[in-house]
Amino acid sequence: MNFGVGILLVFIIAKLLSPDSTAVGSVFLLASAVKFGLLFLLVLPNYKSDGVIDRAEFWTFFMPYMICVIMEVLFLSKRLTINPERPQ
């Protein structure tokens, strides 16, 4: 789920938004909110069904989440970096 939302976010930013779009940051924040919403609606109830979240359950969610966040931030930072050759 997390990888899917992360890939969708990168696709939307890369293909649908122009490089000079001011909506890039807003789209990133909205996608982050959607990921948290999906976590609380779909994933967390299954993890808490036994009343305990063990290490395996934690790492099953946390590692893909962190990998996606790092990839998204790296992509956005490259996208938002001011290119001196590009007119402003």
Biopython code that builds the backbone (N, CA, C, O; Angstrom):
import numpy as np
from Bio.PDB.StructureBuilder import StructureBuilder

atoms = [
    (1, "MET", "N", (0.825, -1.186, 0.000)),
    (1, "MET", "CA", (0.000, 0.000, 0.000)),
    (1, "MET", "C", (0.877, 1.261, 0.000)),
    (1, "MET", "O", (0.649, 2.190, -0.775)),
    (2, "ASN", "N", (1.862, 1.274, 0.867)),
    (2, "ASN", "CA", (2.692, 2.461, 0.997)),
    (2, "ASN", "C", (3.500, 2.720, -0.264)),
    (2, "ASN", "O", (3.614, 3.860, -0.715)),
    (3, "PHE", "N", (4.060, 1.655, -0.832)),
    (3, "PHE", "CA", (4.812, 1.819, -2.065)),
    (3, "PHE", "C", (3.903, 2.318, -3.180)),
    (3, "PHE", "O", (4.303, 3.155, -3.990)),
    (4, "GLY", "N", (2.677, 1.799, -3.218)),
    (4, "GLY", "CA", (1.729, 2.225, -4.249)),
    (4, "GLY", "C", (1.405, 3.705, -4.161)),
    (4, "GLY", "O", (1.396, 4.398, -5.178)),
    (5, "VAL", "N", (1.143, 4.196, -2.969)),
    (5, "VAL", "CA", (0.858, 5.619, -2.788)),
    (5, "VAL", "C", (2.106, 6.450, -3.085)),
    (5, "VAL", "O", (2.004, 7.527, -3.672)),
    (6, "GLY", "N", (3.266, 5.967, -2.692)),
    (6, "GLY", "CA", (4.515, 6.679, -2.971)),
    (6, "GLY", "C", (4.795, 6.774, -4.463)),
    (6, "GLY", "O", (5.181, 7.832, -4.961)),
    (7, "ILE", "N", (4.601, 5.673, -5.171)),
    (7, "ILE", "CA", (4.806, 5.683, -6.621)),
    (7, "ILE", "C", (3.788, 6.579, -7.296)),
    (7, "ILE", "O", (4.131, 7.312, -8.224)),
    (8, "LEU", "N", (2.548, 6.536, -6.849)),
    (8, "LEU", "CA", (1.514, 7.416, -7.398)),
    (8, "LEU", "C", (1.875, 8.884, -7.184)),
    (8, "LEU", "O", (1.690, 9.706, -8.082)),
    (9, "LEU", "N", (2.385, 9.213, -6.008)),
    (9, "LEU", "CA", (2.784, 10.586, -5.719)),
    (9, "LEU", "C", (3.905, 11.037, -6.653)),
    (9, "LEU", "O", (3.837, 12.123, -7.229)),
    (10, "VAL", "N", (4.925, 10.215, -6.800)),
    (10, "VAL", "CA", (6.038, 10.572, -7.676)),
    (10, "VAL", "C", (5.554, 10.701, -9.119)),
    (10, "VAL", "O", (5.990, 11.604, -9.832)),
    (11, "PHE", "N", (4.662, 9.814, -9.560)),
    (11, "PHE", "CA", (4.115, 9.891, -10.911)),
    (11, "PHE", "C", (3.340, 11.189, -11.115)),
    (11, "PHE", "O", (3.512, 11.858, -12.134)),
    (12, "ILE", "N", (2.495, 11.547, -10.164)),
    (12, "ILE", "CA", (1.707, 12.775, -10.285)),
    (12, "ILE", "C", (2.623, 13.985, -10.371)),
    (12, "ILE", "O", (2.418, 14.862, -11.211)),
    (13, "ILE", "N", (3.615, 14.038, -9.525)),
    (13, "ILE", "CA", (4.523, 15.183, -9.534)),
    (13, "ILE", "C", (5.359, 15.208, -10.806)),
    (13, "ILE", "O", (5.555, 16.270, -11.397)),
    (14, "ALA", "N", (5.854, 14.050, -11.232)),
    (14, "ALA", "CA", (6.746, 13.999, -12.393)),
    (14, "ALA", "C", (6.010, 14.239, -13.706)),
    (14, "ALA", "O", (6.527, 14.932, -14.582)),
    (15, "LYS", "N", (4.829, 13.685, -13.856)),
    (15, "LYS", "CA", (4.156, 13.711, -15.150)),
    (15, "LYS", "C", (3.059, 14.766, -15.269)),
    (15, "LYS", "O", (2.872, 15.355, -16.333)),
    (16, "LEU", "N", (2.351, 14.998, -14.203)),
    (16, "LEU", "CA", (1.182, 15.870, -14.309)),
    (16, "LEU", "C", (1.431, 17.313, -13.899)),
    (16, "LEU", "O", (0.736, 18.217, -14.363)),
    (17, "LEU", "N", (2.416, 17.540, -13.035)),
    (17, "LEU", "CA", (2.694, 18.900, -12.599)),
    (17, "LEU", "C", (3.881, 19.454, -13.371)),
    (17, "LEU", "O", (4.876, 18.758, -13.573)),
    (18, "SER", "N", (3.779, 20.672, -13.790)),
    (18, "SER", "CA", (4.895, 21.283, -14.511)),
    (18, "SER", "C", (6.066, 21.498, -13.537)),
    (18, "SER", "O", (5.860, 21.592, -12.327)),
    (19, "PRO", "N", (7.280, 21.573, -14.065)),
    (19, "PRO", "CA", (8.449, 21.751, -13.175)),
    (19, "PRO", "C", (8.374, 23.029, -12.342)),
    (19, "PRO", "O", (8.955, 23.085, -11.258)),
    (20, "ASP", "N", (7.688, 24.035, -12.813)),
    (20, "ASP", "CA", (7.594, 25.301, -12.077)),
    (20, "ASP", "C", (6.312, 25.413, -11.257)),
    (20, "ASP", "O", (5.998, 26.488, -10.748)),
    (21, "SER", "N", (5.576, 24.324, -11.126)),
    (21, "SER", "CA", (4.305, 24.358, -10.419)),
    (21, "SER", "C", (4.506, 24.686, -8.941)),
    (21, "SER", "O", (5.436, 24.198, -8.299)),
    (22, "THR", "N", (3.624, 25.513, -8.428)),
    (22, "THR", "CA", (3.675, 25.849, -7.007)),
    (22, "THR", "C", (2.902, 24.839, -6.166)),
    (22, "THR", "O", (2.880, 24.943, -4.940)),
    (23, "ALA", "N", (2.273, 23.871, -6.808)),
    (23, "ALA", "CA", (1.453, 22.895, -6.093)),
    (23, "ALA", "C", (2.232, 21.659, -5.654)),
    (23, "ALA", "O", (1.661, 20.777, -5.013)),
    (24, "VAL", "N", (3.507, 21.576, -5.979)),
    (24, "VAL", "CA", (4.288, 20.378, -5.666)),
    (24, "VAL", "C", (4.297, 20.111, -4.163)),
    (24, "VAL", "O", (4.048, 18.982, -3.741)),
    (25, "GLY", "N", (4.571, 21.099, -3.369)),
    (25, "GLY", "CA", (4.592, 20.933, -1.915)),
    (25, "GLY", "C", (3.236, 20.552, -1.366)),
    (25, "GLY", "O", (3.141, 19.711, -0.472)),
    (26, "SER", "N", (2.190, 21.160, -1.889)),
    (26, "SER", "CA", (0.837, 20.838, -1.434)),
    (26, "SER", "C", (0.457, 19.407, -1.786)),
    (26, "SER", "O", (-0.176, 18.717, -0.987)),
    (27, "VAL", "N", (0.839, 18.957, -2.976)),
    (27, "VAL", "CA", (0.558, 17.577, -3.377)),
    (27, "VAL", "C", (1.298, 16.607, -2.463)),
    (27, "VAL", "O", (0.744, 15.579, -2.074)),
    (28, "PHE", "N", (2.540, 16.922, -2.118)),
    (28, "PHE", "CA", (3.311, 16.066, -1.212)),
    (28, "PHE", "C", (2.632, 15.993, 0.159)),
    (28, "PHE", "O", (2.491, 14.905, 0.717)),
    (29, "LEU", "N", (2.218, 17.115, 0.698)),
    (29, "LEU", "CA", (1.556, 17.120, 2.005)),
    (29, "LEU", "C", (0.222, 16.378, 1.958)),
    (29, "LEU", "O", (-0.118, 15.652, 2.892)),
    (30, "LEU", "N", (-0.531, 16.557, 0.877)),
    (30, "LEU", "CA", (-1.799, 15.854, 0.733)),
    (30, "LEU", "C", (-1.581, 14.347, 0.654)),
    (30, "LEU", "O", (-2.312, 13.582, 1.283)),
    (31, "ALA", "N", (-0.591, 13.919, -0.107)),
    (31, "ALA", "CA", (-0.294, 12.492, -0.209)),
    (31, "ALA", "C", (0.145, 11.925, 1.140)),
    (31, "ALA", "O", (-0.214, 10.798, 1.480)),
    (32, "SER", "N", (0.905, 12.684, 1.903)),
    (32, "SER", "CA", (1.301, 12.229, 3.236)),
    (32, "SER", "C", (0.080, 12.064, 4.129)),
    (32, "SER", "O", (-0.004, 11.097, 4.886)),
    (33, "ALA", "N", (-0.852, 12.981, 4.052)),
    (33, "ALA", "CA", (-2.086, 12.877, 4.834)),
    (33, "ALA", "C", (-2.896, 11.654, 4.412)),
    (33, "ALA", "O", (-3.470, 10.969, 5.258)),
    (34, "VAL", "N", (-2.945, 11.377, 3.110)),
    (34, "VAL", "CA", (-3.658, 10.208, 2.616)),
    (34, "VAL", "C", (-2.999, 8.934, 3.140)),
    (34, "VAL", "O", (-3.691, 7.999, 3.544)),
    (35, "LYS", "N", (-1.665, 8.892, 3.135)),
    (35, "LYS", "CA", (-0.960, 7.711, 3.645)),
    (35, "LYS", "C", (-1.276, 7.484, 5.123)),
    (35, "LYS", "O", (-1.519, 6.350, 5.535)),
    (36, "PHE", "N", (-1.274, 8.547, 5.922)),
    (36, "PHE", "CA", (-1.617, 8.391, 7.334)),
    (36, "PHE", "C", (-3.064, 7.953, 7.506)),
    (36, "PHE", "O", (-3.362, 7.117, 8.359)),
    (37, "GLY", "N", (-3.959, 8.506, 6.709)),
    (37, "GLY", "CA", (-5.363, 8.096, 6.775)),
    (37, "GLY", "C", (-5.537, 6.627, 6.441)),
    (37, "GLY", "O", (-6.267, 5.912, 7.129)),
    (38, "LEU", "N", (-4.867, 6.169, 5.380)),
    (38, "LEU", "CA", (-4.943, 4.758, 5.026)),
    (38, "LEU", "C", (-4.339, 3.882, 6.106)),
    (38, "LEU", "O", (-4.835, 2.788, 6.375)),
    (39, "LEU", "N", (-3.266, 4.361, 6.728)),
    (39, "LEU", "CA", (-2.668, 3.609, 7.828)),
    (39, "LEU", "C", (-3.683, 3.392, 8.939)),
    (39, "LEU", "O", (-3.872, 2.264, 9.394)),
    (40, "PHE", "N", (-4.329, 4.443, 9.374)),
    (40, "PHE", "CA", (-5.255, 4.331, 10.493)),
    (40, "PHE", "C", (-6.521, 3.568, 10.141)),
    (40, "PHE", "O", (-7.115, 2.921, 11.003)),
    (41, "LEU", "N", (-6.941, 3.636, 8.878)),
    (41, "LEU", "CA", (-8.165, 2.932, 8.482)),
    (41, "LEU", "C", (-7.936, 1.462, 8.126)),
    (41, "LEU", "O", (-8.755, 0.607, 8.465)),
    (42, "LEU", "N", (-6.836, 1.166, 7.449)),
    (42, "LEU", "CA", (-6.657, -0.177, 6.908)),
    (42, "LEU", "C", (-5.620, -1.020, 7.637)),
    (42, "LEU", "O", (-5.841, -2.211, 7.858)),
    (43, "VAL", "N", (-4.510, -0.434, 8.009)),
    (43, "VAL", "CA", (-3.394, -1.222, 8.532)),
    (43, "VAL", "C", (-3.436, -1.345, 10.047)),
    (43, "VAL", "O", (-3.327, -2.448, 10.582)),
    (44, "LEU", "N", (-3.589, -0.255, 10.726)),
    (44, "LEU", "CA", (-3.504, -0.261, 12.189)),
    (44, "LEU", "C", (-4.523, -1.187, 12.865)),
    (44, "LEU", "O", (-4.161, -1.866, 13.825)),
    (45, "PRO", "N", (-5.780, -1.245, 12.407)),
    (45, "PRO", "CA", (-6.709, -2.179, 13.065)),
    (45, "PRO", "C", (-6.249, -3.639, 12.996)),
    (45, "PRO", "O", (-6.466, -4.398, 13.941)),
    (46, "ASN", "N", (-5.615, -4.037, 11.885)),
    (46, "ASN", "CA", (-5.119, -5.408, 11.782)),
    (46, "ASN", "C", (-3.954, -5.645, 12.730)),
    (46, "ASN", "O", (-3.843, -6.723, 13.313)),
    (47, "TYR", "N", (-3.097, -4.668, 12.890)),
    (47, "TYR", "CA", (-1.956, -4.813, 13.789)),
    (47, "TYR", "C", (-2.396, -4.837, 15.249)),
    (47, "TYR", "O", (-1.787, -5.527, 16.067)),
    (48, "LYS", "N", (-3.430, -4.104, 15.577)),
    (48, "LYS", "CA", (-3.863, -4.015, 16.971)),
    (48, "LYS", "C", (-4.907, -5.066, 17.322)),
    (48, "LYS", "O", (-5.446, -5.047, 18.428)),
    (49, "SER", "N", (-5.204, -5.978, 16.406)),
    (49, "SER", "CA", (-6.263, -6.956, 16.658)),
    (49, "SER", "C", (-5.959, -7.838, 17.866)),
    (49, "SER", "O", (-6.881, -8.269, 18.559)),
    (50, "ASP", "N", (-4.682, -8.114, 18.129)),
    (50, "ASP", "CA", (-4.333, -8.915, 19.298)),
    (50, "ASP", "C", (-3.981, -8.058, 20.508)),
    (50, "ASP", "O", (-3.658, -8.587, 21.571)),
    (51, "GLY", "N", (-4.041, -6.736, 20.350)),
    (51, "GLY", "CA", (-3.772, -5.831, 21.455)),
    (51, "GLY", "C", (-2.312, -5.461, 21.632)),
    (51, "GLY", "O", (-1.981, -4.625, 22.472)),
    (52, "VAL", "N", (-1.433, -6.078, 20.846)),
    (52, "VAL", "CA", (-0.002, -5.840, 20.969)),
    (52, "VAL", "C", (0.585, -5.653, 19.573)),
    (52, "VAL", "O", (0.288, -6.411, 18.649)),
    (53, "ILE", "N", (1.421, -4.633, 19.442)),
    (53, "ILE", "CA", (2.155, -4.452, 18.196)),
    (53, "ILE", "C", (3.583, -4.893, 18.460)),
    (53, "ILE", "O", (4.329, -4.215, 19.166)),
    (54, "ASP", "N", (3.968, -6.046, 17.885)),
    (54, "ASP", "CA", (5.315, -6.551, 18.146)),
    (54, "ASP", "C", (6.306, -5.961, 17.142)),
    (54, "ASP", "O", (5.925, -5.208, 16.245)),
    (55, "ARG", "N", (7.572, -6.310, 17.305)),
    (55, "ARG", "CA", (8.633, -5.738, 16.461)),
    (55, "ARG", "C", (8.440, -6.069, 14.988)),
    (55, "ARG", "O", (8.646, -5.212, 14.129)),
    (56, "ALA", "N", (8.052, -7.286, 14.689)),
    (56, "ALA", "CA", (7.873, -7.687, 13.290)),
    (56, "ALA", "C", (6.779, -6.850, 12.634)),
    (56, "ALA", "O", (6.941, -6.408, 11.497)),
    (57, "GLU", "N", (5.682, -6.630, 13.328)),
    (57, "GLU", "CA", (4.601, -5.800, 12.784)),
    (57, "GLU", "C", (5.077, -4.362, 12.588)),
    (57, "GLU", "O", (4.786, -3.741, 11.566)),
    (58, "PHE", "N", (5.801, -3.842, 13.561)),
    (58, "PHE", "CA", (6.307, -2.478, 13.460)),
    (58, "PHE", "C", (7.215, -2.315, 12.250)),
    (58, "PHE", "O", (7.032, -1.393, 11.455)),
    (59, "TRP", "N", (8.207, -3.215, 12.105)),
    (59, "TRP", "CA", (9.162, -3.101, 11.007)),
    (59, "TRP", "C", (8.510, -3.383, 9.656)),
    (59, "TRP", "O", (8.950, -2.849, 8.638)),
    (60, "THR", "N", (7.480, -4.206, 9.632)),
    (60, "THR", "CA", (6.759, -4.472, 8.386)),
    (60, "THR", "C", (6.136, -3.201, 7.834)),
    (60, "THR", "O", (6.072, -3.016, 6.619)),
    (61, "PHE", "N", (5.683, -2.334, 8.708)),
    (61, "PHE", "CA", (5.136, -1.057, 8.247)),
    (61, "PHE", "C", (6.213, 0.012, 8.125)),
    (61, "PHE", "O", (6.255, 0.744, 7.137)),
    (62, "PHE", "N", (7.077, 0.101, 9.119)),
    (62, "PHE", "CA", (7.987, 1.233, 9.221)),
    (62, "PHE", "C", (9.043, 1.266, 8.120)),
    (62, "PHE", "O", (9.325, 2.339, 7.588)),
    (63, "MET", "N", (9.632, 0.136, 7.765)),
    (63, "MET", "CA", (10.689, 0.118, 6.748)),
    (63, "MET", "C", (10.179, 0.577, 5.385)),
    (63, "MET", "O", (10.795, 1.462, 4.790)),
    (64, "PRO", "N", (9.084, 0.022, 4.860)),
    (64, "PRO", "CA", (8.587, 0.537, 3.574)),
    (64, "PRO", "C", (8.198, 2.005, 3.656)),
    (64, "PRO", "O", (8.397, 2.760, 2.705)),
    (65, "TYR", "N", (7.640, 2.408, 4.798)),
    (65, "TYR", "CA", (7.244, 3.805, 4.953)),
    (65, "TYR", "C", (8.461, 4.718, 4.872)),
    (65, "TYR", "O", (8.439, 5.715, 4.151)),
    (66, "MET", "N", (9.517, 4.387, 5.601)),
    (66, "MET", "CA", (10.719, 5.231, 5.598)),
    (66, "MET", "C", (11.403, 5.230, 4.237)),
    (66, "MET", "O", (11.884, 6.271, 3.791)),
    (67, "ILE", "N", (11.453, 4.086, 3.575)),
    (67, "ILE", "CA", (12.042, 4.037, 2.239)),
    (67, "ILE", "C", (11.275, 4.946, 1.290)),
    (67, "ILE", "O", (11.879, 5.689, 0.517)),
    (68, "CYS", "N", (9.955, 4.891, 1.345)),
    (68, "CYS", "CA", (9.138, 5.753, 0.474)),
    (68, "CYS", "C", (9.319, 7.226, 0.814)),
    (68, "CYS", "O", (9.444, 8.055, -0.087)),
    (69, "VAL", "N", (9.335, 7.557, 2.075)),
    (69, "VAL", "CA", (9.497, 8.959, 2.464)),
    (69, "VAL", "C", (10.855, 9.482, 2.002)),
    (69, "VAL", "O", (10.944, 10.595, 1.482)),
    (70, "ILE", "N", (11.900, 8.702, 2.183)),
    (70, "ILE", "CA", (13.234, 9.138, 1.754)),
    (70, "ILE", "C", (13.266, 9.324, 0.243)),
    (70, "ILE", "O", (13.802, 10.318, -0.248)),
    (71, "MET", "N", (12.695, 8.375, -0.500)),
    (71, "MET", "CA", (12.671, 8.491, -1.956)),
    (71, "MET", "C", (11.868, 9.715, -2.403)),
    (71, "MET", "O", (12.287, 10.439, -3.307)),
    (72, "GLU", "N", (10.724, 9.942, -1.775)),
    (72, "GLU", "CA", (9.894, 11.091, -2.131)),
    (72, "GLU", "C", (10.615, 12.400, -1.845)),
    (72, "GLU", "O", (10.596, 13.314, -2.669)),
    (73, "VAL", "N", (11.245, 12.493, -0.691)),
    (73, "VAL", "CA", (11.953, 13.719, -0.323)),
    (73, "VAL", "C", (13.136, 13.964, -1.254)),
    (73, "VAL", "O", (13.361, 15.098, -1.677)),
    (74, "LEU", "N", (13.894, 12.918, -1.577)),
    (74, "LEU", "CA", (15.009, 13.079, -2.515)),
    (74, "LEU", "C", (14.511, 13.527, -3.889)),
    (74, "LEU", "O", (15.100, 14.415, -4.505)),
    (75, "PHE", "N", (13.439, 12.920, -4.363)),
    (75, "PHE", "CA", (12.880, 13.304, -5.654)),
    (75, "PHE", "C", (12.398, 14.750, -5.632)),
    (75, "PHE", "O", (12.681, 15.520, -6.550)),
    (76, "LEU", "N", (11.668, 15.116, -4.578)),
    (76, "LEU", "CA", (11.153, 16.483, -4.490)),
    (76, "LEU", "C", (12.273, 17.498, -4.325)),
    (76, "LEU", "O", (12.198, 18.597, -4.875)),
    (77, "SER", "N", (13.303, 17.147, -3.578)),
    (77, "SER", "CA", (14.396, 18.108, -3.397)),
    (77, "SER", "C", (15.117, 18.353, -4.713)),
    (77, "SER", "O", (15.511, 19.484, -5.000)),
    (78, "LYS", "N", (15.295, 17.309, -5.518)),
    (78, "LYS", "CA", (15.889, 17.507, -6.841)),
    (78, "LYS", "C", (14.960, 18.322, -7.731)),
    (78, "LYS", "O", (15.405, 19.167, -8.508)),
    (79, "ARG", "N", (13.681, 18.061, -7.609)),
    (79, "ARG", "CA", (12.688, 18.757, -8.441)),
    (79, "ARG", "C", (12.595, 20.236, -8.068)),
    (79, "ARG", "O", (12.417, 21.092, -8.934)),
    (80, "LEU", "N", (12.715, 20.524, -6.786)),
    (80, "LEU", "CA", (12.529, 21.898, -6.322)),
    (80, "LEU", "C", (13.830, 22.700, -6.260)),
    (80, "LEU", "O", (13.797, 23.910, -6.038)),
    (81, "THR", "N", (14.966, 22.042, -6.452)),
    (81, "THR", "CA", (16.239, 22.749, -6.434)),
    (81, "THR", "C", (16.275, 23.754, -7.579)),
    (81, "THR", "O", (15.918, 23.438, -8.714)),
    (82, "ILE", "N", (16.703, 24.948, -7.266)),
    (82, "ILE", "CA", (16.775, 25.997, -8.287)),
    (82, "ILE", "C", (17.929, 25.679, -9.227)),
    (82, "ILE", "O", (19.077, 25.537, -8.807)),
    (83, "ASN", "N", (17.602, 25.572, -10.481)),
    (83, "ASN", "CA", (18.593, 25.303, -11.512)),
    (83, "ASN", "C", (19.080, 26.650, -12.050)),
    (83, "ASN", "O", (18.271, 27.398, -12.599)),
    (84, "PRO", "N", (20.360, 26.992, -11.920)),
    (84, "PRO", "CA", (20.840, 28.300, -12.364)),
    (84, "PRO", "C", (20.718, 28.488, -13.883)),
    (84, "PRO", "O", (20.707, 29.623, -14.360)),
    (85, "GLU", "N", (20.627, 27.403, -14.638)),
    (85, "GLU", "CA", (20.506, 27.514, -16.076)),
    (85, "GLU", "C", (19.072, 27.756, -16.517)),
    (85, "GLU", "O", (18.836, 28.190, -17.645)),
    (86, "ARG", "N", (18.119, 27.482, -15.647)),
    (86, "ARG", "CA", (16.711, 27.637, -15.974)),
    (86, "ARG", "C", (16.270, 29.063, -15.622)),
    (86, "ARG", "O", (16.517, 29.528, -14.509)),
    (87, "PRO", "N", (15.621, 29.754, -16.557)),
    (87, "PRO", "CA", (15.143, 31.107, -16.233)),
    (87, "PRO", "C", (14.046, 31.058, -15.189)),
    (87, "PRO", "O", (13.224, 30.142, -15.170)),
    (88, "GLN", "N", (14.046, 32.062, -14.316)),
    (88, "GLN", "CA", (13.051, 32.077, -13.236)),
    (88, "GLN", "C", (11.918, 32.990, -13.511)),
    (88, "GLN", "O", (11.006, 33.106, -12.693)),
]
sb = StructureBuilder()
sb.init_structure("model")
sb.init_model(0)
sb.init_chain("A")
sb.init_seg("    ")
for serial, (resi, resn, name, xyz) in enumerate(atoms, 1):
    if name == "N":
        sb.init_residue(resn, " ", resi, " ")
    sb.init_atom(name, np.array(xyz, "f"), 0.0, 1.0, " ", f" {name:<3s}", serial, name[0])
structure = sb.get_structure()
